[in-house]
Amino acid sequence: MAASPSTARAINDRLALRLLQQEGPLTAGQLKQLTGLSRPTVADLVERLTAAGLIAVVGEAGEQRRGPNARLYGIVAGRAHLAALDVRTEGVAVVVSDLVGEVLAEASVPITGDAGTGPAVEQAVALVERAVKEAGADRPHTVGIGAPGLIDPASGELRDSTGLPEWHRRLVATLQERLPEARVSVENETNLAALAEQRDGAARDRDTFVLLWLGHGTGAAVILDGALRRGASGGTGEIGFLPVPGTDGLPSAADCAGGFHSLVGAAAVAELAEEYGVVADPGVEPVAAGAVRAAVRGAGPASARGRFLDALADRIAVGVASVVALLDPGCVVLGGEIGQAGGEALASRVQGRLAVLSPLPVEVRAGALGGGAVLRGALLTARDRAQDELFGVQEPWHPGTVG
């Protein structure tokens, strides 16, 4: 069935806006060439988008050219401001950007475990409000939040999870109360990291892959055929609970101790580094990432560094082999601070061990964005949601749309 005229216009508008976002300012002639649309159609959409305040003339193409065909059109970046949060058990980080993704303000605040729910929520909300003000905005149009824990697939809300502080769940509701006109959504932190690595990082050429998050915590995100898979209860990727050999026991419904997390979580990796005499680079968080970075860059005896990285690769491969056997993703990205610190040295070791453990071919890559992937993914999600609303048509190709 052919699209209605209004739907066709909306699709053409969205195509033009996406090109302006990706390529920067363009002339009407360049839009015609890139979209394949007719000259009258392009003229109509330029007039329509200008009247809507979504694009504006930002210059001319070439000093020698004059007239309407030389005008450069660009997205009005200040039409909407976006906020993104990375919520961890130990603190919150926030960035505020304009509609095209330029970061205008960023800040973070540590939140201790004894802060109390109310004070912790107030610290986090005040941080967002200060960052938005610093960015020169009255309010954010959209707020994207990355948090540990499970997201209910039906409601899009953060579920009450054992071991996570209560202020995490209260934060989402409080932000919506304090910013009533903003669109607030929350997504699992590892899922957002996978979105960021696919859009801007190590998995840009992949529509099927698994991201293994290696940081303070352990998690995984599964993207199959371009779609993020959450599972029936939102628990896809809770790999920290995976029973594996090499631990002292078995995990329980309330505690992942004894699961894969006990092998590759930050505390376990730090203990492994100490066992091999590898001293962490100072100032790197978590300490485990500092130890991995020190081993990769050549600090300390070569034999100890190599044995440490080999032992860590053995541990990682145990969990990854299970994922590969079940999903056959073809590609696994080692994300988080530890994955980024290990780089190609760690990724190649893990891939070598998988070649022995699994008959299925798999490429193991180091994450490019590290711990910053969560914030990047939250910002990308917020920008997508804002553009979906302002531009009028949602595109189905990207994973991670929430709410």
N, C-alpha and C positions, 0 to 999 in steps of 0.2 A: 504494500500500500504506500502510495506517495505521501510525503510529508505535507502537511498543510502549509500555506504561505507563512503563517506566524511561526510555526516550528522551524521552517527553512530559514527564516530571518534570524531566529534565535541561534540556530546552529552556525550560520555564517558569521554572526556577531562574535560568538564564542571562539570560532576559529581565528578570526582576525585579532581578537584580544589575546589569545594564547600566543600567536606569532609576535605580537608587540611585546609581550612579556619575555619571550625567549630571545628575540632578535634585537630588541630595543626599538627606538623610533624608526618608522618607515614612511615612505611616501605612498600615496594612493596607487601609483604605478607599481611600486614594489609589492604592495598588498595584492594587487591584481595578479602579478606574476607568481607569487607564492601560494595564493589560494586557488588559482585557476578560475576565479569568478570573472564575470563580464565587467566591463568598465562601469556601466550604469549600476550594477549590483553593488560594486565596491563604493561608488559615490553615495549610494543610498545608505549603506551601513556606516560609512564615515560620518555622514550627516546625523544619523540616528544616535551613534555612540557619542558624538560631540554634544548633541542636545541633552543626552542623559548624564553628561558630566563625567563620563568614563575615560574619554580621551580628549586631548587638546593639542593645538599646534605648538610644537616646541622648537621649531627652527625651520631652516630650508636646506635642501640637499644640493650643495655646491654653490659657490659664490656667483657663478655665471648664470645660474638658472633663476628664473622669476616666474611668478604666477601660481595658480592653484596646484598644478601638477608637481611643483617643487616643494610644497609644504611637507614637513616632517610631522607625523602624528605620534604621540606617545601616551601611555597610560597615565592617568592622573593618580600618582602614587599616594597622595595624601587623602584620597577619597575614603580610605579606611585604614585604621591602625589595628595591628594584631598583637596579641600577647601569647607567649608560650612559656610553660612551666615544666621543669624537671623536678619532681617531688621524690626525694629520697628519705630514708629513715633518719638520716643525720642532717637534713637541711633542704633548702629549696633554692633553685636558680631560675631566673626569669629573663627573657629577652622580649623587646618590643620592636616591631618593624612596621614599615609602611606596606602598601598593598603589593608592591613588586618584590618585597623581601629584603629591603635594605634595613639592616639593624640600626635602630635609633637610640636604644638604651639597653643596658644589661646590668644585672645585679644578682647577688646571692646572699643568703643568710644562713648560718648554722642554727640548727634547732636541736637542743640536747634532749635526751630521753626523759629527763625529769622536768621538762618545761611545763607540762600539763596541757591538756587538750585545748582549752580556751586560749591561753597565751600563745601556744604554738600556732593556732589558726590565725590569731591576730597578727603575729609576726609575718606570716606568709602573705596575708592579704595586704598588709601595710607595704610590704616589699613590692607587690604588684602595682599598687596605687602610686607609689613613688616613681617606679620605672615608667609608668604611663605618663605621669606628669613631666618627667625628665625628657620624654620623647616629644613633648609639645602637644599631647593629645588630651582631649577632655575625657575620653573613655575608649576602650578597645571595642572594635566591632565584633571580634571573635577571639575567644581564649581557648587554646589547646593545652591540655594537661597530660603529661606522661607520669605514671605512677606505678609502683610495684603492685602486684596482686591481680586478681581476676576481674574482668569486666563482664557483667551480665549481658549476654548477646541480645536479650529481649529488650531490656531497659536502657542499655548503654551506661549503666551506673557501676561504680566501683563496689564490688561485693565486700562484705565483712569477712576479712580473712584473718585466721589465727596468726599471731606474730607481728602483724602490722599495727602501727599506732592508730588510735581512733581519730587523731586530727587529720589523717589523710582523707577519710570519708567526709568529715565535717568541712574540710576546706572547699570541696567542690560546691556544696550547698551554700556556704557562706559567700563565696565569690559570686554566685548567681544572685544572692540577696543584695550584695553591695554594688554589683554591676548589673542591674536589672535589664538593661537594654542590650547587653552583650550576649552572644551565643557561646555558652560554655560547654565543652565536651571533654571527656577523659578517656584515655586509652592506655593499655598496658605499655610500660616503658620499652620492653623488648620488641613489641610490635612496631612501635614508632622508630626504634633504631633500625629495624629491617627496612621500613619505608625510606628512611634517610639514606641507608646504604644502597638501596635500589635506585633512588633518584639522583643522588649526588656522590655516591661512594663506590665501594668495591663490587657491587652487583648491578651496575648500570646496564650490562648486556644480558641480564638474566631475568626471565619471568617466572622461573621455578628455582628456588633455593631455600636453604635453611640458615638462619642466623643463630649462632650460639653465642649468648651473652656471657662474657667472662669478666666480672668486676667484683664488687663487694658480694653480690649475689650471683646466682646462676639461672639462666633461663634460655628459652629458644623461641624463635618465631618462624612460622612456616608460611611460605608463599608458594602457591601452586598455580600455574597457568595465569599469573598476574594477580591472583586473588589471595588476600590474607585469610587464613583459616583459623577460626577461633574455637571450634568444637561446640558440642551440645551445651556445655556449661561455661564456655569461655576459657577452658583450661588447657587448650592445645599449647604445647611448649613448656609445660611445667616439668622440665627435664631434671630439675634439682631433686625431685622425688623418685627418679628412676633407680630401681634397685640394681646395683652393679657389684662385681667382685672387687675386693681390695679394701672394703670398709669394715668397720667393727660390728656392724649389725644391719638392720633393715630400717628403712624410713617408716614413719607412721603417718596417719591422716593429719596429725597436728604438727609434725616436725620432720623436716627433710634430712636430719642427721642420720647417717647410714646410707643415704642415697648418693647420687652422682655429685651433689653439692659438696659432700664430705671429701671428695677427691679434688675438685677444681675450684671451689669457692676461694675467695681471697685469703681467708685464714689458713686454709689447707695449703695453698700455694706458698704463702709466707713461711709456714713450717717446713715445707719441702726445701725451700731456698736455704733456710738456716741449717737444715740437715746436710746440705752439700757445701756449706760455707760461702754461699753467694750473698754479698752485702748489697742491699737495695740502694739505688740512687736516692740521695736525699731530696725531700720536697715533692716526691711523686706519690699520688694517692690513687688507689690503695697501695700500701707498702708492697703488696705482691707484684703490682705492675712495675714498681721501682726495681724489684729484684729481677724480674724478667728482662727489663730494659738493660740493667747492668750486665746480665749474662749475654745478651745479644750484642752489646757494643764492645764487649771484651774486657770487662773489669774483673780482676781476680784470675786465678789459675785456669788455664784453658781446659784442662781435664775436668775440673769441678764444674765449670760453666756448661760444658758439653753434656756431662752426665745429668745435670739439673734439667736442662732443656729436653733431653731424651726422656727422662722420667716424667716430666710434665706432659710431653706429647703422648706417652703411653697412657697416662690417665685420661687425657682428653679423648683419645681415640676410642677408649672403652665405651664412652657414652655416645660418641658420634656414630660408631659402628651400628648401634641399635637404631638410630635415626635413619641411617642410610638403608638398613635392611627393610625398614617399614615403609619409607617414603620414596626411596630412589631419587633424591632431588638433583643429583648431578653436580651440585655445588654446595659447599658449606662455607659460610663466612664466619671467621672467629672475631666477634665484635667485643665491645667493651674496652675498658682500659687495659686489661691484660692481653686481650687479643691484638690490640693495636701495638702494645709494647713488644710483643713477640714477633710481629712482622712476618716477613717471608721465612725467617729462620725457624720459627715455631710452626708456621703453616705447612712448610715443606716436610717437616718431621712428622706431623700428624698425617699428612697425605701418604707418606711412606708406610706408616703403620696400618693405615686403612687398606692399603693394597694387599697386605697380608691377612687382615681380618675379614675383608668383604670381597665377594666376587664382582660387586657392582662398581663401575667406574665413578669416581667422584673427584672433583677438584676442590681443594681446600685453599681459601684465600684469607689473607689478613684484612680485617676491617680497616677502612680508611679514616673513619670519623671518631673512633674511640668512644670515650665517655660523653663527648659532645653530640653523639648521634641522637640521643633522646630529645634534647632541646631542638635539634635540627628537624627531627621528625614531627615534633609537636608544632613547630612553626610552619612546616609544609602543610600539615593537616589543617591548621587554622587558616592558612592562606587559601587552600583549596575550598574550604567551606565558605569563606567570604566571597570568593570569586564565583562559586556556584550560585550564590544568592544574587550578587550584584550583576553577574554576566548573564544569568537567566537559564542556563542549561548545564546540567551536570554531566561530566564526561565519565564513562565507566572504566577507563583504562587504568586508573591508579588504585592501589590498595590503600587501606588505612583511613578511609572516610568513616567517621564515627558520628554517633548521635542521631 
